[in-house]
């Protein structure tokens, strides 16, 4: 049985005001957070596939990760912006079979709730620039509630907590 890795990431700190929510860019601190989070994630494992919300702040966070992981495919998914847990699980199930590691960059509270659902665990609040790495046995289409194990948490403003096993 194959092992799959999912890294669920909440975008880095974004600016407030000045236009529509989806167009909010990262703050200077957010850009630093995104780079630091990407650096820490590369110490664990670079994802092969990075999918992000259409929101500018998520795209900028994902771009920092893609720069740190140059072999990763970077793509946007319109649905992540308004997604809830079932939507993200559906997206995960559609991941191409040859991909072994996936990162999704999205928003609170969906990122945290999805980690809790997949990992049958409690993570609480998801601060900006935080990542949760889960391992799942089987194929992408087999991913479901409780089917994964949370193996690491990473925050731009704190140390790597891994493995959690």
N, C-alpha and C positions, 0 to 999 in steps of 0.2 A: 504494500500500500504506500502511495506517495505522500510526502509531507509538503504542505503549502504554508506559506508565511504571509500574513496580512498585517500591515502596519497602518493603523488608523491615526490620523494626525489632525489636530485642531490648528488652524492657521495662526500665524504670529500676530502680534499687536497691531491693530489697525487704527487709522485716524477716524475721528468722529466728525460728522457734519460735512458741509460742502458739496452735497449732491446725493444722488440715489445710493442706497445701501450697498448695492452690488459693485459700485465704482470706488468704494473706499480703499485707498492704498495703505500699505504698511507705513507705520511711523518710522523714523530713524531707528528707534529702539527695536521695532518690529523687524526691520531689515537685519539688525544684529542678531536678534533671536533666531530668525530663519536660518542664517548662516551657521550659528552655533548648534542649532538642532540638527541641521544637515551633517555637520562635522561629527556630532555624537552618533547619529544613526549609521554613518559609514563605518564606524568602529564595530558595530554589530553586524550589519549586512546591508548592502545596497539593494533596493528593490529593482526588479526587472521592468516593472510597469508602474507608472505613477499617473493616477487619475485625480483631477482636481475639480472643484466647483468652478462655476463661471465667474464667481466673485473675484475681483481684482486681488484682494488680500490673500485669497487661497491660491490663486495663480502665481503670485509673487513668492509665496512660501514654497510651493511646489517647484518653482523654477530654481530656487536655491538648492533644493534637494537634487534636482536633475543636474545642476552644475557639478555637484559633489559626486554624482553617480552618472558619468557620461555615457554609459552603455544603456541606461534606462530609457524606455519609451515614455514620453510625456504627452498626456492628452487631457482634454477637458470634457466634462460631462455636464450637460445643462441641468440634469435632474438633481445633482448633488445639492445645489443651493437650497432647494425647498424639501429635501429628502427627509424621511424619517427612517427608523431602523429597518423596516421591511424593504424599503427602497434600496438602502445600501446593501442589504443581503442579496437582493435580486441582482444588483450591479456586480457584486462579487461572484455570483453564480455564472455570470456571462463572461468572465475572464477567460481568454484563450487557454486551452489545455496545456500548451507548451510553456506557459508562464508559471514559474514556481513561487515567485514573490511579488506581491502587489502592495502598493501604498495608495491610500485614499486621503486626500487633503480636503477637509470640510469644516463644519461649524458645530458649535455647541448649541443645544445639548445632544444633538444626534450622534456625534462621535462617541461621547461617553456612554450613551445609552446603547449604542451598537456593541461597544466593547463588553459592557455588562451582559448583554444578551448572548453574544457569541461565546464569551468566556465563562458564563455562569458565575460571575464574580461582582464585587462592588468596587468601583473606582472613584465614586463621588464626583466632585466638580472637576471639570477639565480646563485647566488654565490655558491661556494662549501659548502657542509654541510647545505643545505637549504631544507626545506620541506613545502609542500603545501597540506593542508587537505581540501578535497571537500566532500560534502554530495550530494547524488543522490537518488531520489525517484524511486521506482520500482525495477525491477530485473536487474542483471548484463547485460543481453542481450539487455536491454533498454537504456544503456548508449550511449549517442551520443553528438554531438556538442551542447553546450548550455544547456544540461540537468542537470547540477550540479551547486552547489553553493559553492564558495570558503568560508570556514568558519574559517580558521586559516592559518597563515604562521609562520614557526619556523625556526630560524637559530641558528647554534652553537655559532656564535659570536654576537648574539643580543638576545633581549627578545622575548617572545612569543607574537604574535599579534593575539589575539582571543577574542571573535568572531568578524568576519568582517561584518556580516549581516548588 
